[in-house]
Structure formats: C-alpha cells, structure tokens
Amino acid sequence: MAFQTFAFNTRYCQESHAVIRKIGEYQDGSTALEVYSSEGEPLSRVTVCMAGYDETPRDGMVFIKDYADNEGVFEALHEAGIVGQPERWLDAGYAKNGVAEAELLVEVTE
C-alpha cells in the first residue's frame, strides 16, 4: 500500500498534499526516494547516495539530504512520520552534518 499524502514544508518547497515514492536503488543498493505533488510533479529527491564517502545506510535506514535546496527535508519527513529520529548526521563535502541517517518508518512503493 502506498503512503498517504502529507504536508511537505521545507525552506524552498511548500506542498500540503505531497506523496513519497521509491524511484529505485542507488548503485550501493540503498533506497532512492522522491517527493511529488498530488498532481504528480516531482518536488525533491530526498535521499542521497553516500558511497563516495564510503558510507552505506544500515538495514531499514535511508540517508536524507538536508542541505542546499533540500534544507528542511529531514524535519518535514520526520514530522510526517516517514522517518524516525536521526541515528547520526554525516558530512557531505562542504555540507557539515547535512545528511541524516534515519529509519524508514513506512512502506514506500514505486
């Protein structure tokens, strides 16, 4: 079953009826997720692959990009009950503590 709509309010995007979808997997096998408007317009790729930093999320976890154009994404997904509390924060190049590793709390379909 697909996740219901949720409020996706970040610094650069406000959508009251967003939908999250799995869009496949990254080369390291981790889950790739995107948020879409209720009309199907892509709003944001919310996960990120950290293989270039020798990091892979643990089982049941995802890396959430929360810097630059994705500022506030982690909080929006956490408030919606999609991801749990961050297990740790990682640096992504110039973005210090810009990537959260958190448990994916819902089943997300393609």
HELIX and SHEET records of a PDB file:
HELIX    1   1 ALA A   51  TYR A   53  5                                   3    
HELIX    2   2 ALA A   68  ASN A   70  5                                   3    
HELIX    3   3 VAL A   73  GLU A   79  1                                   7    
SHEET    1   A 4 PHE A   6  ASN A   9  0                                        
SHEET    2   A 4 GLN A  14  GLU A  25 -1                                        
SHEET    3   A 4 THR A  31  TYR A  36 -1                                        
SHEET    4   A 4 PRO A  42  ARG A  45 -1                                        
SHEET    1   B 3 MET A  61  LYS A  65  0                                        
SHEET    2   B 3 ALA A  95  LEU A 104 -1                                        
SHEET    3   B 3 VAL A  83  ALA A  92 -1                                        
END                                                                             
